Amino acid sequence: MRSILIALPLVIATPAIAQDEDSELWLSGSGEVSVGERTSVEVESINRFSDDAGGLYEIELAAGVEQQVGNGWWVGGGYVRVVNYSRGTVTRTEDRFRVQGGASTDAGPFKLSARLRLERRTRSNGDDIGYRLRPSVKLALPLGDSAFRLFASHESFIPLNDTDWGERSGHDRMRNAAGISWKASKAIGVEAGYLNQYRFARGAPQGTMDHVLTLSLGVSL
């Protein structure tokens, strides 16, 4: 066991030595409004900044509906508009329609949640339609009776088909994150953390890694 613990950091660090890396900042804001006993409408905006891209490189605007179906399960769907930039110039746009479902439950002192999302994607720089799965899991630990929680999460990106705008089927990338969340009030939540995004080498000599500082604000009414 001691040997495994000693070797583990070396195993984790080895891919980072052999790949391109970028430092990024992701800022997001979301709002949720209940429109029924178990139905809510959600909107979200994500702004992503990158050293390599010279600042802002992506904006996501999303809207959707979520329906609670009982026993911690929920289903939903929505639309996302994505605009990509490079040094202030728009490079492409993307439209996503998505359906998703998930569940949450208590696991001892932890709160465990999982989600499976299916996306239908079109881009301005191609004609094909792409389909992608995005499974994710999140574990949260309340810090006593305080309004703070520690969290860790994982998300995988799995395109289901090839497209003329560059998507290739298979496990494309993963995001692993950890941080802390704060329930400032019944309606306001804040979350901050570190996210590591790794894109696998697919037709390239090496993969890429992004080191991301994340900060999000959520309002629920």
N, C-alpha and C positions, 0 to 999 in steps of 0.2 A: 504493500500500500504506500509506504514511504517513497519507493521508487516511482510509482505512478504519479504521486503528487509533485515530485521533483521534475518529472519529465513533462507533465501537462503544460506548464507555461511555455516550454520550448516548442511543443507541438503547435500550440496556438500561435506563437510568434513566428514560426517558420514561414507560413504563407505570406505574412505581411512584409517579409524581407524581399520577396520575389515579385511584388506587384506594384502598380501605380496606386497612389493614395491621394485623397483630397480631404480638405477640411470644410465643413459645411455648417450652416445654421438654418433650422427649420422653425418657422413661426406659424402657429395655427390658432384659429378661433372658431368656435362652433356654438350653435344655438339649438335648443330643443324645446318645442312647444307641444303640450298635450292637447289633442283635439277630440279626445274620447277617453273612456275609462281605461282602455288598453292600447290606444293608438297615439302616436306622436309624429310630428313633422320635424325634420332635422335639416339644418343648413351648415356648411362648413367652408372655410377658406384656409388654404395652406400656401405659404410663401417660402420658397427655398432659395438660399443663397450659397454660393460656392466660390472658393478661392480660384479654382481652375477656370471657372466661367466668368470671372471678373465681377461678381456680384449676383444680382437676381438672375436665376436661370429657369425657374418654373413657378407657375401659379396654378393651383387647383381650386375650382369652385364647384361645390357639390350640394345637391338637394335630394332628399329622399323621405320615405315613410317607413315607420317601424311598427309592427303589431306584436304585442305580447300574446302568447298562445297558452300560457300556463306552465307551472312547475319550472320556472326559470328559462323556458324556451321562448324564442322570438324569431320572426321572419320579417323581411323588408326588401326594399328595392329603391332604385333612384338613378340619377344622372350626374355625370361629372364632366366638366369642361376643363381641359388642360391646355395651357399656353406655355410654350418653351421659348427661352430667350438665350442669346449669347452676346454679352457686352452691350445690352440695351436694345438689341435687334431681335424681333420675333423670327424664330427659325422654323417652327411648325406648331400645329394645333392638333388636339386629339379629343374625340368624343367617346365617352364610355357610358354604356347602360349596364347596370348591375343588379343582380338579385343575390340575396344573402340570408343566412340564418345562423343562429348560435344559441348558446345556453350558458348559464352561470350557476355555480353551486358553491357551498362551503366545503372546504377540505381541511378539517381541523381548524387551526387559527387562520388559515389562508382563505382568500376568495379566488376561486378558479373560474375563468371564463374562456370560451372558445368561439371561433367564428369561421364559417366557410363562405367565401364570396366568389361568384362567377361573373366575369366581365366580358362584355361585347365591345370591341374597340375598333374605331376607324381613325385614320390619320390623314392630314392634308397632303402628305408627301407620298401617298400610295393609294391604291384602289381596293386592296383586299380587306376583309374583315377578320380580325383576330379575336380569339377566345382565350381567356386566362383564368386559372384558379388561384385563389389567394387564401390558403388556410392560415389561421393564426391562433395562438394560445397566450393567455396572460395570467400571471399569478400575483396577487396583491396581499400584503401583510399589514394589518392595522397596527399602529404603534400605540398600544395601550388604549386609553380612552380619549386620546387626542384626535384631532381632525386630520392627522397625517398618516400616509400609507407609503410603504416601500413597494415597488413593483418590478417585475421582470417579464419580458415578453419575447415571443418569436413569431415571425411571419415568413412564409415562403411564397415565391412567385413562380407559377408553373404554367407557361404558355401551352396551349393544346394543339396549335397548328402553326405552320410557317406562313409568313406574309411577304408581300413585295416591298414593304417598308422596313424589313429587317428583323421581325420577330421570328424566333426559332423555337420549336416545341421542345419541352423538357424543363428540368429544374433550372431556372435562369438566375435567381438570386435569392438571398435571404437577408432579413433584418432582425438583429438581436438588440434589445434595449433594456436599460435598467434606469431607475430614477426614483423620484419621490413625488407624491401628489398631496395636495392640500385642499380640503373642503372648506373654503373661506366662509361660506354660508350655505343655507339650504339650496340656493339657486346658483352659486358660483363655485367653480372648481378650477384649480390651477395645477399644472403638471410640468415638471422639468426633469431632464435626464440626458443620458448619453445613448446614442444609437449607432450601431455598427452595421453598415450595409456592405455586403460582399456580393459582387457579380462574378459568377463562375466563368472561367476561360472557355469560350465556345467559338471556335474558329479563330482564336487569338493566342499569342504565345503565353499570356498570363492573365489572371483575373485582376479585378480592380476592387479597391476598398475605400469606403467613405467613412470618415469619422464625423459624427453629426451631434451638435448640441441642439436639443429640442426644447421648446417652450410653448405651452398651449394654455388657452383660456376657454373655459366652457361655461355657458349659461343655460340653465334649465328652468322653464316656467310651467 
